[in-house]
Amino acid sequence: MSDIPAPSLLREIESIALAAGRLILEVRQSGTSVQRKGDGSPVTDADQFAEELITRELQRIDSSISIVGEEAASAGDFGGASERTFFLVDPLDGTKEFIRGRADFTVNICLVENGRPQLGVVVAPARRELFSGNGSISYKCQLSDDQTIRERSRITTATPSNLLSAVASASHENAETKDFLDRLPIGKKLSVGSSLKFCLVATGEADIYPRFGTTMQWDTAAGDAVLRGAGGCTLTCDGRELGYGAKDPDTKALQNPHFVSFGGSAEALRELLRVSTLEVSS
């Protein structure tokens, strides 16, 4: 491991996410049970076991901070999102990729403060990668076989050039996304699952990530925190910063509007949104 320091709370949350990643890999190796939620989306025992572990360990750090986890919220427990400070947890983002035996699934943990993703950790255990950020600095870590941090490096977004590199969802690309990108000078297009799309923009491997489909706040918060700490931004289609939390939360209130993440400044992204002249209903 390199000697680049990380803030103590960030290190604690990294450790929790790494433990959840190890558990998920163990469950996949022993055989995964798949069920369907009320909305038809898949959920596995790995999702449930990982959220239980994360919830228990976050409560150990500070029991006064509310936790909004995907599986608990799906069962109706999402009141913590009305708090000024709370954790957002997606124990297994990219469940479809996980079920298919692919590597593009992640563990996402984010501390939200005053509507902003203040501190986030994204672990991709099958890729042996960890990304984290605290709003002012972000890291990419390579993991050892035992899912411990082997090497840590600071990451920053690239300065977008006239020809942009785009990343889109591996499982959820739609016509609106294609139309938006067709209106921009895109030189290269990447496809990846889960919150790794934010991380590719954070490391400068991509410049822009548009999402014009349904996502929930727990899907995006951790990756968004990593991106913002690396120098990027995430805006809604009307140019506002993507916010988190809800005064009177329910599952619909925790649904994100359409958004675009970008490796440059918010001002530059607003200009791209204006130039694209694409009206996207959010």
C-alpha positions as CSV (number, residue, x, y, z in Angstrom):
1,M,0.0,0.0,0.0
2,S,1.3,3.5,-0.8
3,D,1.8,6.1,1.8
4,I,-0.9,8.5,0.5
5,P,-3.1,9.2,3.5
6,A,-6.9,9.0,3.6
7,P,-9.1,10.7,6.2
8,S,-10.0,8.4,9.1
9,L,-13.7,8.2,8.5
10,L,-13.1,7.5,4.8
11,R,-10.8,4.6,5.8
12,E,-13.4,3.2,8.1
13,I,-16.1,3.2,5.4
14,E,-13.6,1.8,2.9
15,S,-13.1,-1.1,5.4
16,I,-16.8,-1.7,5.6
17,A,-17.3,-1.7,1.9
18,L,-14.4,-4.1,1.4
19,A,-15.9,-6.5,4.0
20,A,-19.2,-6.4,2.1
21,G,-17.4,-7.1,-1.2
22,R,-15.7,-10.1,0.3
23,L,-19.0,-11.4,1.6
24,I,-20.6,-10.9,-1.9
25,L,-17.9,-12.9,-3.6
26,E,-18.3,-15.7,-1.0
27,V,-22.0,-15.8,-1.6
28,R,-21.5,-16.0,-5.4
29,Q,-19.0,-18.8,-5.0
30,S,-21.3,-20.9,-2.9
31,G,-24.4,-20.2,-5.1
32,T,-26.7,-17.3,-5.3
33,S,-30.5,-17.3,-4.6
34,V,-32.4,-14.8,-6.9
35,Q,-35.8,-13.4,-6.1
36,R,-37.9,-10.6,-7.6
37,K,-39.0,-7.3,-5.9
38,G,-42.4,-5.8,-6.4
39,D,-41.1,-3.7,-9.3
40,G,-39.8,-6.8,-11.0
41,S,-36.1,-6.0,-10.4
42,P,-33.9,-8.9,-9.2
43,V,-32.6,-9.2,-5.6
44,T,-30.2,-11.8,-4.3
45,D,-29.2,-13.1,-0.9
46,A,-25.9,-11.3,-1.5
47,D,-27.7,-8.0,-1.6
48,Q,-29.5,-8.7,1.7
49,F,-26.5,-10.2,3.5
50,A,-24.2,-7.3,2.4
51,E,-26.7,-4.6,3.5
52,E,-27.1,-6.3,6.9
53,L,-23.3,-6.2,7.3
54,I,-23.0,-2.6,6.2
55,T,-25.8,-1.4,8.4
56,R,-24.4,-3.1,11.4
57,E,-20.9,-1.7,10.9
58,L,-22.1,1.9,10.1
59,Q,-24.2,1.8,13.3
60,R,-21.0,0.9,15.2
61,I,-19.2,3.9,13.8
62,D,-22.0,6.3,14.8
63,S,-25.4,5.0,15.8
64,S,-26.9,8.6,15.6
65,I,-26.6,8.8,11.8
66,S,-29.6,7.3,10.0
67,I,-29.0,4.8,7.2
68,V,-31.1,4.5,4.0
69,G,-30.3,1.2,2.4
70,E,-31.8,-0.1,-0.9
71,E,-33.2,-3.3,0.5
72,A,-34.6,-1.6,3.7
73,A,-36.1,1.1,1.6
74,S,-37.7,-1.4,-0.7
75,A,-39.4,-2.8,2.4
76,G,-40.7,0.6,3.3
77,D,-37.9,1.9,5.7
78,F,-36.6,5.1,4.1
79,G,-37.4,7.8,6.7
80,G,-33.7,8.6,7.3
81,A,-33.5,10.5,4.0
82,S,-35.3,13.4,5.6
83,E,-32.3,13.9,8.0
84,R,-29.7,16.6,7.4
85,T,-27.0,13.9,7.6
86,F,-27.5,10.3,6.6
87,F,-25.9,7.3,4.9
88,L,-27.1,6.1,1.5
89,V,-26.2,2.4,0.9
90,D,-26.5,0.2,-2.2
91,P,-25.1,-3.1,-1.0
92,L,-24.9,-4.5,-4.6
93,D,-25.2,-2.1,-7.5
94,G,-25.4,-3.9,-10.8
95,T,-27.3,-7.0,-9.6
96,K,-28.0,-8.0,-13.2
97,E,-24.3,-8.0,-13.9
98,F,-23.6,-10.0,-10.7
99,I,-26.3,-12.6,-11.7
100,R,-24.8,-13.0,-15.2
101,G,-21.4,-13.7,-13.7
102,R,-19.8,-10.4,-14.8
103,A,-17.4,-8.2,-12.9
104,D,-19.2,-4.8,-13.2
105,F,-21.0,-4.8,-9.9
106,T,-20.2,-2.6,-6.9
107,V,-20.8,-1.9,-3.2
108,N,-21.8,1.8,-2.7
109,I,-21.7,3.7,0.6
110,C,-22.2,7.4,0.8
111,L,-22.4,10.0,3.6
112,V,-24.9,12.7,2.6
113,E,-24.7,16.1,4.3
114,N,-27.1,19.0,3.5
115,G,-28.2,17.4,0.3
116,R,-24.7,16.8,-1.1
117,P,-22.8,13.5,-1.4
118,Q,-20.0,14.4,1.0
119,L,-18.1,11.2,1.3
120,G,-18.4,8.1,-0.9
121,V,-16.8,4.7,-1.4
122,V,-17.3,2.4,-4.4
123,V,-15.9,-1.1,-4.3
124,A,-15.8,-3.4,-7.3
125,P,-14.7,-6.7,-5.7
126,A,-14.5,-8.8,-8.8
127,R,-12.4,-6.2,-10.5
128,R,-10.2,-5.7,-7.4
129,E,-10.8,-2.0,-7.4
130,L,-11.9,0.6,-4.9
131,F,-12.7,4.3,-5.5
132,S,-13.4,6.8,-2.7
133,G,-13.6,10.5,-2.2
134,N,-14.5,13.1,0.5
135,G,-15.5,16.1,-1.6
136,S,-12.0,17.6,-2.0
137,I,-9.9,14.6,-2.9
138,S,-10.6,11.2,-4.5
139,Y,-8.6,7.9,-4.8
140,K,-8.4,4.8,-6.8
141,C,-7.1,1.7,-5.0
142,Q,-6.0,-1.6,-6.4
143,L,-7.0,-4.6,-4.2
144,S,-5.1,-7.8,-3.4
145,D,-6.5,-11.3,-3.7
146,D,-7.8,-11.0,-0.1
147,Q,-9.7,-7.8,-1.0
148,T,-7.4,-5.5,1.0
149,I,-5.9,-2.3,-0.3
150,R,-2.6,-3.0,-2.1
151,E,-2.0,0.4,-3.8
152,R,-3.6,3.8,-3.4
153,S,-3.4,6.7,-5.9
154,R,-5.0,10.1,-6.1
155,I,-7.3,10.5,-9.1
156,T,-8.5,13.6,-11.0
157,T,-10.8,14.1,-14.0
158,A,-9.3,14.9,-17.3
159,T,-9.7,18.3,-19.0
160,P,-12.3,17.6,-21.7
161,S,-11.1,18.4,-25.2
162,N,-13.2,19.3,-28.2
163,L,-13.8,15.6,-28.8
164,L,-15.5,14.0,-25.8
165,S,-15.3,10.4,-24.5
166,A,-18.7,9.2,-23.3
167,V,-19.7,6.3,-21.0
168,A,-23.1,4.8,-20.8
169,S,-25.0,2.1,-19.1
170,A,-24.3,-1.5,-20.1
171,S,-27.8,-2.6,-19.4
172,H,-30.0,0.5,-19.6
173,E,-29.1,2.6,-22.6
174,N,-32.1,4.1,-24.3
175,A,-33.0,6.3,-27.3
176,E,-32.9,9.5,-25.3
177,T,-29.3,8.8,-24.3
178,K,-28.3,8.1,-27.9
179,D,-30.0,11.3,-29.1
180,F,-28.2,13.4,-26.5
181,L,-24.8,12.0,-27.4
182,D,-25.5,12.3,-31.1
183,R,-25.8,16.1,-30.6
184,L,-22.3,16.3,-29.0
185,P,-18.8,15.8,-30.4
186,I,-18.3,12.3,-29.2
187,G,-15.1,10.6,-30.3
188,K,-15.3,7.4,-28.2
189,K,-18.0,5.6,-26.3
190,L,-17.5,3.2,-23.4
191,S,-20.1,0.9,-21.8
192,V,-19.9,-0.4,-18.2
193,G,-22.3,-1.4,-15.5
194,S,-23.2,0.0,-12.1
195,S,-21.7,3.1,-10.4
196,L,-18.4,2.4,-12.2
197,K,-19.5,4.9,-14.9
198,F,-19.0,7.8,-12.4
199,C,-15.6,6.3,-11.6
200,L,-14.5,6.2,-15.2
201,V,-15.2,10.0,-15.4
202,A,-13.5,10.5,-12.1
203,T,-10.3,8.9,-13.4
204,G,-10.4,10.8,-16.7
205,E,-11.0,7.6,-18.8
206,A,-14.3,9.2,-19.9
207,D,-15.5,12.8,-20.0
208,I,-19.3,12.6,-19.8
209,Y,-22.0,10.2,-18.5
210,P,-25.6,11.0,-19.3
211,R,-28.4,9.1,-17.6
212,F,-31.9,9.5,-18.9
213,G,-33.5,6.5,-17.2
214,T,-34.7,5.6,-13.8
215,T,-32.1,5.6,-11.0
216,M,-32.4,5.9,-7.3
217,Q,-30.3,8.0,-5.0
218,W,-28.5,5.0,-3.5
219,D,-27.4,4.0,-7.1
220,T,-25.6,7.3,-7.6
221,A,-24.5,9.0,-4.4
222,A,-21.2,7.2,-3.7
223,G,-20.0,7.4,-7.3
224,D,-21.1,11.0,-7.5
225,A,-19.1,11.8,-4.3
226,V,-16.0,10.2,-5.9
227,L,-16.5,12.2,-9.1
228,R,-17.0,15.5,-7.3
229,G,-13.9,14.9,-5.2
230,A,-11.9,14.3,-8.4
231,G,-13.0,17.6,-9.9
232,G,-16.1,16.7,-11.8
233,C,-19.8,17.5,-11.4
234,T,-23.3,16.1,-11.8
235,L,-26.2,18.3,-13.0
236,T,-29.8,17.8,-13.8
237,C,-30.9,18.6,-17.3
238,D,-31.9,22.1,-16.3
239,G,-28.4,22.8,-15.0
240,R,-28.9,22.3,-11.2
241,E,-26.6,20.3,-9.1
242,L,-28.0,16.8,-8.4
243,G,-29.2,16.8,-4.8
244,Y,-29.9,14.0,-2.3
245,G,-32.4,13.4,0.4
246,A,-36.1,14.3,0.6
247,K,-38.3,16.2,3.1
248,D,-41.1,13.6,3.0
249,P,-39.3,10.6,1.6
250,D,-40.8,7.6,-0.1
251,T,-39.3,5.4,-2.7
252,K,-40.5,7.8,-5.5
253,A,-39.1,10.8,-3.7
254,L,-35.7,9.1,-3.7
255,Q,-35.8,8.6,-7.4
256,N,-33.3,10.8,-9.3
257,P,-34.3,13.1,-12.1
258,H,-32.4,12.7,-15.4
259,F,-28.8,13.9,-15.0
260,V,-25.5,14.3,-16.7
261,S,-22.1,13.7,-15.0
262,F,-19.1,15.5,-16.4
263,G,-15.3,15.7,-15.9
264,G,-15.1,19.5,-16.3
265,S,-16.7,22.4,-14.6
266,A,-20.4,22.9,-14.0
267,E,-20.3,26.0,-16.2
268,A,-18.9,24.0,-19.1
269,L,-21.5,21.3,-18.6
270,R,-24.3,23.8,-18.6
271,E,-23.1,25.1,-21.9
272,L,-23.1,21.5,-23.3
273,L,-26.7,21.1,-22.1
274,R,-27.7,24.3,-23.7
275,V,-25.9,23.5,-27.0
276,S,-27.4,20.0,-27.2
277,T,-30.9,21.7,-27.4
278,L,-32.4,18.4,-26.2
279,E,-35.4,18.7,-23.9
280,V,-35.4,15.7,-21.7
281,S,-38.3,15.2,-19.3
282,S,-37.2,14.5,-15.8
